[in-house]
Each structure stands twice: as C-alpha cells, then as structure tokens.
C-alpha cells in the first residue's frame, strides 16, 4: 500500500474544505508546509491510529513533523496492516 497516498487521502477527509489545495505529501516535507495546521494533524493522527489499530493512549503521544516520522511511528505501534488503500480508507469514511 502506498503510505503517502493514504496520508493524502486521510488529509482530504480531515480538511474537507481545503482538499483541493492540500499538497500531496512526500517523505520529508514538514506537514505545516503542506497546508496542515495542528488540528488537521491531530485528526490525521487519529485516523491513522484507526486504520492501523493503534491504541488511543499511544496515539496521543504521537509527535511527528513529516511522513517519515509518521511512518516510523506507525511501524512501531501498529497492530494490523490494512490489505489495501481502499480497506484502509473504509475505516476512515
């Protein structure tokens, strides 16, 4: 599954009024440079935790600046790996 695509699609759910202006993430660009504010990033984090079944208590400790950090956090704490992008997004919408 394309993790960057997943983050982009979740970002559009977290920020529906601005989904056309959100830049597609790369691994190292800080989220704030992509158009995410702290609330957007909190929502993205919560959705990512839902997708990968990361306990809420653990998710609250997430402090990530870019997709590299986010992927490392997910890899460390995930309890499942979604079968596909579509399966992952079904948990979000």
C-alpha positions in Angstrom: 0.0 0.0 0.0 1.2 3.5 -0.8 1.5 5.2 2.6 1.9 8.7 1.1 -1.3 8.2 -0.9 -3.0 7.1 2.3 -1.9 10.2 4.2 -3.0 12.4 1.3 -6.5 10.8 1.2 -6.8 11.0 5.0 -5.8 14.6 4.8 -8.6 15.3 2.5 -11.0 13.8 5.0 -9.5 15.7 7.9 -9.6 19.0 5.9 -12.6 18.7 3.6 -13.0 22.4 2.8 -9.4 22.6 1.6 -8.9 19.2 -0.1 -8.1 20.7 -3.4 -5.4 22.9 -2.0 -3.6 20.3 0.1 -0.3 19.3 -1.4 0.5 15.6 -1.9 2.9 14.7 0.8 6.4 13.5 0.3 8.5 11.8 2.9 10.5 14.8 4.3 8.4 18.0 3.8 7.0 19.2 7.1 3.2 18.9 7.4 2.8 22.6 8.1 4.4 23.4 4.7 1.9 21.1 3.1 -1.1 23.1 4.5 -1.8 21.2 7.7 -2.3 23.0 11.0 -2.1 21.4 14.4 -5.8 20.4 14.4 -5.5 18.9 11.0 -2.5 16.9 12.1 -4.4 15.7 15.2 -7.2 14.4 13.0 -4.9 12.7 10.6 -3.2 11.1 13.5 -6.5 9.8 14.9 -7.5 8.4 11.6 -4.1 6.8 11.1 -4.5 5.2 14.5 -7.9 3.8 13.5 -6.5 2.4 10.2 -3.6 0.6 11.9 -5.4 -0.1 15.2 -3.0 1.8 17.4 -4.4 2.3 20.9 -5.7 5.8 21.6 -3.3 6.2 24.6 -0.4 5.5 22.3 -1.7 7.8 19.5 -1.9 10.7 21.9 1.9 10.5 22.3 2.4 11.0 18.6 4.7 13.9 17.7 5.5 13.8 14.0 6.8 16.5 11.7 6.6 14.7 8.3 5.6 11.4 6.7 8.9 9.8 7.6 8.2 10.4 11.3 4.6 9.3 10.9 5.6 6.1 9.1 8.1 5.3 11.8 5.5 5.8 14.5 3.0 3.6 12.7 5.6 0.8 12.1 6.5 0.9 15.8 2.9 0.8 17.1 0.6 -0.8 14.5 -1.3 -3.9 15.4 -2.5 -4.6 11.8 -1.6 -3.9 8.3 -4.5 -2.9 6.0 -4.9 -5.1 2.9 -5.2 -2.2 0.6 -5.7 1.6 0.3 -9.4 1.0 -0.2 -9.6 -1.1 3.0 -7.7 1.5 5.0 -9.9 4.3 3.8 -13.1 2.4 4.6 -12.1 2.7 8.2 -11.9 6.5 7.9 -15.0 7.5 6.0 
